[in-house]
Amino acid sequence: QVQLVESGGGLVQAGGSLRLSCAASGGIFMFNTMAWYRQAPGKQRELVAEYISGRGTNYADSVKGRFTFSRNNVAVYLQMNMLKPEDTAVYYCKIGAGNWGQGTQVTVSS
């Protein structure tokens, strides 16, 4: 099982940017699927971006054109631009079928 450590969350004004990181012990090159999810207070966890090897990356409609998923052999990233108050949530990375990060809080003020 891989250990995931997230970083990069914080408080930002609407229109600002943040870059989330999810570092994996032992690397991630052996996994075919990687994703970022988020969970806002009182809401279910939702998929934000999902990378599938050989197929590329899919994004939730709400973040298309604003968020960008990227990866290397040891980490995945989520570049978030033009942030909106409705992007406020705890963001989680997921590597493979069941490896989750601890979550990082993103708060966007209006």
Beta strands, then each sheet from edge to edge (+ up, - down):
strand 1: 4-7
strand 2: 10-13
strand 3: 18-24
strand 4: 33-39
strand 5: 46-52
strand 6: 56-59
strand 7: 67-71
strand 8: 75-80
strand 9: 89-95
strand 10: 99-100
strand 11: 104-109
sheet 1: 1+ 3- 8+ 7-
sheet 2: 2+ 11+ 9- 4+ 5- 6+
sheet 3: 2+ 11+ 9- 10+
end
